Amino acid sequence: MRRFLLGLTAGAVAGGVTYAVHPAPPWWFLVALVVAAAVWFRELWVDLLIT
């Protein structure tokens, strides 16, 4: 649950910053999703990159 909330918060912040810089709807939403997914699946991606 902690990682979910951290990813949700990080995604929202990244999306907000992207929207403030460039308010094109697809870009801020995509950035928010990528950041949230990066936080949620961090351990899986690290394991895949190491092995």
Contacts in CASP RR format, 6 or more apart in sequence:
PFRMAT RR
TARGET T0000
AUTHOR 0000-0000-0000
METHOD contacts of the structure
MODEL  1
MRRFLLGLTAGAVAGGVTYAVHPAPPWWFLVALVVAAAVWFRELWVDLLI
T
3 39 0 8 1.000
3 40 0 8 1.000
3 42 0 8 1.000
4 40 0 8 1.000
6 39 0 8 1.000
7 35 0 8 1.000
7 36 0 8 1.000
7 39 0 8 1.000
7 40 0 8 1.000
8 36 0 8 1.000
10 35 0 8 1.000
10 36 0 8 1.000
10 39 0 8 1.000
11 31 0 8 1.000
11 32 0 8 1.000
11 33 0 8 1.000
11 35 0 8 1.000
11 36 0 8 1.000
11 39 0 8 1.000
12 32 0 8 1.000
14 31 0 8 1.000
14 32 0 8 1.000
14 35 0 8 1.000
15 28 0 8 1.000
15 29 0 8 1.000
15 31 0 8 1.000
15 32 0 8 1.000
15 35 0 8 1.000
16 28 0 8 1.000
16 32 0 8 1.000
18 27 0 8 1.000
18 28 0 8 1.000
18 31 0 8 1.000
18 32 0 8 1.000
19 28 0 8 1.000
22 28 0 8 1.000
38 45 0 8 1.000
END
